[in-house]
Amino acid sequence: MQAEIITIGDEILIGQIVDTNSAFLGKEFNKIGISIYQITSVQDDKAHIIKALQEAESNADIIIITGGLGPTKDDITKHTICEYFNDTLVENKDVLAHVEHLFSKYISTPISDLNRQQALVPSKSKVLTNRFGTAPGMWLEKNGKVFVSLPGVPYEMKALITHEVIPALRHKFEFPYIRHKTMLTYGLGESAIANRIEAWEEALPDHIKLAYLPSLGRVRLRLSGKSRDKISLETDIEKQIASLLPQIEDIFIGFEENGSIETLIGNQLSKRGKTLSIAESCTGGKIAQSITSKAGASKYFKGSIVSYATETKVNVLGVSPTDVKSHSVVSKEVAEAMAKNVRKLFNTDYAISTTGNAGPLKGDSNAEVGTVWIAIATENEVYAEVFNFGNHRDKVITKATNKAFEMFQKEIFKK
């Protein structure tokens, strides 16, 4: 069973908004066994929309359309759908009552005829109740294909998918079971992993596929399978994972379903009753931001200092001016001093520090652009490692952040 997503709106095509709707739809449909064949974004233009509908009908069993359902003149989706289905708009009394209720209860401006026109729907459509907005969802069928038109506002679209569309699709179709299992790895690139596990990958059964999902310093390995037999598929995937894990044991940090590395670190710190502080220079607070993006981080994360300037390292963190002068601000000695001193400052069990040249200029150090020292301080020791993450500023910062998590994860999971 395949679906195609059509997003309508010039605002997507000019980059004014990011299309998060398609990502949500892809994830939710995958859960119930529907594969996304294609995602198409089109202008607020009748001819363009009709062409997209024609192509989608030839590609997929289910066509999901989002956007272009507002009360203004540039929202033409309903009129275009009527042309495509040789249909006319009719007033739906339930939708009209819903629109009038929303205006009377939640909206201070008076209701207008444009707002009331939201109650006009194609006569051949089944109306899907939009509990959070005035534009209803619409379900139509043609040549055995299902077309669903939804508002583009994300929270309205998500509610309609969850409460209206997916239950209706489950009632109409029988879907296969899809299973994904994603392993998180750190410290080895995609090609190096592929070379290492080549024989295992070539021996995978036809109904199980491996996907490499690389980012800077991290690679996710996703095993995917589809079958009518849920138990058999689960067994097959677990068998493949069991044979793969010994080959990637040194870089494997957990399964994605158990959370990101930041979550795994937080859980381990909480479990052991330990605390963390951070001193960042070249990463500019990105490590701390990643830690605090997880709910409950205040249990184990006590604070951070973004000591971006050399004088802040000296005056706030207490790094020795002699070390800075003798070894450079981007050095093992400074990184270790930052970690050791911030741990004492916040009275934590562990600390992480970063100092480096993210570029494009070298700043207060002669170290090559891309050079980053990362240090870990514990109750018993402090140690640092040096890396060169290239000459692209954003990549250097992201790679340094990921490497810091990798190093710290290994430290707190030591046996």
Order of alpha helices (4+ residues) and beta strands (2+ residues): beta-alpha-alpha-beta-alpha-beta-alpha-beta-alpha-alpha-beta-beta-beta-beta-alpha-alpha-beta-alpha-alpha-beta-beta-alpha-beta-alpha-beta-alpha-beta-alpha-alpha-alpha-beta-beta-beta-alpha
